[in-house]
């Protein structure tokens, strides 16, 4: 077995802000940060995963969660518009949201598209959806399973031989595609050491955000994975890992001979009618776009614009850009069987993790939370948290009730960032 080096992880919790809460609290293997993690990271705000659970509980605990449904569509739309305005109030960020039910079709936006610019956010503006990329990549993997190319039990080293240098020798036949899809392989998240390897001063926010604009090649990803300590024996635990989905993206390209962006375009985006969705490979965006932003207060230089963010950092784990409307088209196409067989969709939504006090019940690139409007039922979807953007999409199993929200602005100083629940709670209410 080759010797594995433990990479010194700096800004570890800061990077965890780009992940759902499970990444930081559900057993992710991390080396002790050296030198110490910046104060902004250790005082990180709660993750979007917990925010979603909190929002659902708030709605469920109300005396009459269906009260909003008795009001007219105009009044409900006004309430949702007000919620977006409150989300963006006082901070230079943008927010966009969509709610669709049999009785309501609402699209709204508030705030700005970009720091230091006056252009207002619009309902159909694109933004970085971050980890909502994962159910799209999972859809491609499961399409290959349906075609007979793979099974869920296929060892990843059989599909992608080059990854054998990353997987410990004793686990090479045990790390399966299903485990990568459900974050149960033990492959640790590699983003922290990959970013840290580019930084001279781990406490310098200016340098940190500059590094986010650098290109990260496939070799960079694989090298960072190989430099990280394996988290646990495959199949014995849960640890949210961007690395697993980067590997799945590589495996798809190896098996099909086609680039991931081409696969997504022809097998997910176009069939679902997602005309404003893309998997970019370079920084910068053209046309209407909600640019990411981050607030560091006195710990850095205040607000930072992430216009130069390079999507190669997250690759297949989180590089897609889309709109709230397109994300709902994806969720509807997925849940109603347009992209996968109904049996596969049911398996995709079946939790591989239950009872975790922090993370939702996670299946194969899709998780579920209790439906606050229908006791005993669930909403299905995924969240996304990039360094300057938050997003969430949820739907009932028949996709008749859906909500999606995207906003810019991550707060690393605990003072000025927007609260996604200001918008999410009323949006959940509106689906009741």
N, C-alpha and C positions, 0 to 999 in steps of 0.2 A: 504494500500500500504506500502511495506517495505521501510525503510529509505535508501537512496542511498548516499554513501560516494564519495566525489570528491577526486580522487587520485592525489597527487602532481606529475605533469609531468615534468621530467627533461630529458634533451637530446631530447626534443620533436621534434625539427626540424631536428636533426641528424637522428632520426628514420624515419622522413618523407622522407629522402633521399632514403629510400628503397621502396618508393611508387611513382606512377606517380604523376605529378604535381597537379592534382585535389585534392590529399589528403591534400596538404598543403595550397591550395589556393581556394578551392571550398566549403568552409563552414564546414570543419572538426571541430567538437567540441573539444577543448582542454582546460584544466585548465591552469591558468597562471603558467609558469615554475618557480619553487622556489627550490633551488637558480637559478640564471640566466642560461640560455642555453649557452653552450660553444661557443666562438667566431666562431669556425669552422662551427658550425651548423647555426648560423645566417647569415654567409656569404656563405651559401650552393650554389653550382653551379646549373644552371637551370636543371630542371628535364628532363628525357628522353622523356616525353610526349611533352614538348615544343620543344625539339630538333628535334623530328620527324616532327612536324608541320613546324618548320623553314626549315628543309631540303626539305620538299615537296614544300614550297613556293619558295625556291631558284631555284629548278629545273623548276617549272612552269613559273618563271619570265625570264628564259633564252630566248634568241631570237629564238633558234631552239632546243627545248628539245629532238627532235628526231635525232639530228645530229650524236650522237654516233652510232645509228643503221645503219648508212651508212658505218661504218668502219668494217673491218673484225673481226671475232671472236677472233683471236689472239691478235689484237691490243686492243680490248675491255678488254680481259683478262689481258693484260699487264697493262692497266690503273687501273683496279681494284686491281691487285697485288700491284701497287704503292700506292694506297689509303690505303691499310692495312699497308704497310710499314711506311707510314707517320703517321698513327694512333699510332703505337707502337714506333715510333722514340723517343728516349731519355727517355723513361719511362719503368720500368721493368714489363711490362704487356704482355698479349697475346690477340690476336684478331683472330676471324675466321668468314668467311662470305660465303654466297651462293647466287647466282643469277641464276634463270632459266626463260627463255622465249622460244618461238618457235624457235628463232634463236641463243640462247646462253645458254650454260650450264657451269657455272663457280663455282669452289670451291677453296677457298684460305685461307691462314693463315699467321700470322707473330708474332714476339715476342716470349715470353717464356711461358711455361706452369705454372711456379711457381716462386715466388721470390727466389732469391739466388740459382737458379738452371739453368743449361745451356740447358736443354732439350727444343727444339723449339716447339712452338705451331704448330699443324697440323690441316688440314681442318676437320677431323672427330673427333677431341677431344670433349669430353663431358664438360659441364659446368652447373652451376645452372641457370635455366631459370627464376626463381622467379615467377613473376605474370603471365607469359605465362602459368603457371599451371591453372589459372582461366578458360580460355575457355575449358580446358580439363575436369575440374570438372563440368562446366556448361553443357557440352555435356552429362555427366552422368545424371545430373538432368533432362535434357530435354528428355533423353531416358526413364526415369521413367514417365514423362508426356505423352510421346507417348504410353507407355504401359498401361496408365490409372491408375497408382499407385497414382499419384497426378495430380492437375491442377496448373497452374501458380498462381491462386488465393488461393491456399491452405495456411492457416495460419501456420507458422512454428511451433507454439506450439502444433498443432495437430500432426505434424510429429515427433517432438522432445520435449516431455513434460518437460524434465529437463531444457530447455531453458526458461521456464516460469518465473524462478527466475531472469532472466536477463531483460526480456521485461517488461516495466511498465504495471501495471494492465489495464490501459485504452487503451493500444495498443495491448493487447494479441490476439484479433481477427482481427487485422488490419495489422500486419507484415507478408507479404506474401513471398512465394518463389520467385516470380517475382521481388519483391523489393530488396531482398537479391542479386539476380543475377545482378541487374542493379544499385546497390549501392544507392537505394532510400528508404531504410527502416528507416533510422535514427539511426541504430545501429552504435555506434562510433567505430573507430579503437581502439583496445585494446593493441596493441603491445607496445606502449610507457609505460603505467603503469606496464605492465608485466615485462619489462626489468628494469624499475626504481625500482621495488620492490626487485630486487636482488642486487642493488648497494648501497654501503655505501657512496661513493663520486661520485655525479652525474657529476663532471667535470673531472674525471679521465679516459682518453682514454684507458689506460692499463686495467683498471677494466671493462670498457665498452666492449672491445673486448673479454675479458675473459668470461664475462657473456653471450656473444653470443654463447659460446661453451657449455653452460649448457642445460640440458634436460628440456623441458616444456611439462607437461602432459595435458591431456584434462581438468582436474580439474583446472590447472593453467590458461588455456585459459578462462574457464567459470568464474572463480573468477575475473580475470582482466576485463572481459566484464561487470560483475555486479558492479564493482567498478567505472565504467566510466559513466559520465553524458550522457543521451540520447541526440542525436544531434538535432532532429527535428521531427515533426509529420510525421508519415509514409506516403510516397508518395508525399510529398510537396516540396522536395528538393533533391539535389544530394550531397553525401559525400563518397568518395572512402574509402572502409572499408575492410581490411583483415578479420575482425571479421565475416563479413557476409559469406565469403567463408569457414572459419573454421566451422561455424555452418552448412553450406550446406554439408560439408564433414561428419560431425557427423550425419546429417539427412540421408545421403545415407547409412551409415553403420547401422543405426538403422532400416531402412526400408528393407534392403536387407539381413542383418545378415552376411555381408561379409566385410572384411577390405577394406579400400579405395585403397590401393596399388593393391589388387587383382582385384577390379572392374576396375581400370584404365588399368591394364595389359590385361585383357580379353575383355574389351569392347571398349578400345580406342587404346592402344599401338599395340597389335597384329593385329587387323583388319586394322590398318593404315600402318602396316609394319615398326613400329618404334622399331628396334632391339636394339638400343643403348640408350633407354630411361627407366627411373626408378623413383620410388617414394621412396627414401631412408628414413630410420627412425633413422639412427645413423650418427655421424660425420665421416668424412674421406671417401675417395674414392679410389678404386683400378683401376689400368689401366690408360690409357691416359686421363688426366683431366686438364682443365684450372682452377687452384685454384684461388679463390677470393683473392683480395688484396685491401688495403685501405691506403691512404696517409693522414697523419695528420700534416706534417711539424713540426714546433716548438711547436705546441699545444699538441703533443704527442711524440711518439718515432719514427717519420718519417713514413716509410712504415711498414705495418702490413700484415702478411699472415693470411688468414682466413681458414687455413686447418682444424682447429678444429670446424668450425661452425656447430651447431646442427640444422638439418632441422626441428626439432619439433617446433622451434620458429615460423615458418610460416605455417607449417602443410599443410592443403588443400588449403591454399591461395597462396603457393609459394614454395613448397619443391621439385618439379620435377627437375631431371637432364636429359639433352638431348644433342643433337648435332644440328647444323644448318640444316643438311640434314634431320634428323628425324622431326624437327619442320616443315619443308616444307612438309613432308609426311603427318603430322597431318593436316596442313592447307588445303592441297589438298583434303584429305579424308573428312574433314568436309564440305568444301564449295561445293564439287561435289556430296554430298548426300550419301557417303558411311557409315557415322556414324549416320546420322539423315535424316529424310524425307526432301525433298527440301522445303516444306512449313515451316517446323520447322527452317531450316537454314535461310530462308528469315526473319522469325520473330526474330531469334537470332541476326541478323545484323541490325534490325530496331531500330533506336536510341530511347531511352527513355529520353535522354538529348540532347537538341539542343540549340544553341546560347550561350553556355558557352565560354567566351573569352580565357579560358585556356585549358580545357580538351576536347579531341576529342568527337565526338558524340557516346555515349556509349549505346549498346544494352544489350544483355543478355550474359555477359562474353566475349563479342566481341565488338570492336569499329571500326569506319571507319574514314578515312581522305580523303579529295579530292584527286583524282588521278592527279598528276602533268602532266601526259602524255596524259590523255584523259579528256578534260574539260567536266564537268557535271557528270563524273563517280567517283567511289570511290575505294579505296583500303581498305581491311579488315584485321584485325589482332589484336595484343596486344603487349605491351611492358613488360619488366621485369627489375626490379631494386633491386637487393639484396645489402647487405652492401659492397660487394666487386666485384660485377658483373653487367654489363648492357647487355640487349638483346632486340631485336626487330624482329618481323616477320610480313610481310605484303604480301597480294596477291590480284590480281584482282578477281572478283566474280567467274570466271570460272577456277581460279587457273592456268591459262596459263602463267601468269607473276607473279613471286614471288621473294622475297628477304628476307634473314634472316642474322642477324649479332649478334655475342656475343663477349664481351670483358671483361677482368678483369681490375680492378683498379677504385676505387671511390676516388675522391679527396675531402677531408674535409678541406683543407687548401687553396684552390683556387690558386694552383700554378702548380702542376705537373701531375694532372690526365689527361688521354687521352680524346680527344673530339670525341664522337661517330659520329658526323656529318662529320668528315674527311673521314670516310668510307661510311656513309649513303648517302650522296649527290651523289657520283659517282655510287653507287649501284642503287639508284632510277633512275638516268640517264640511266643506262644500261637496265632498264626494258622498256624504251620508244621505 
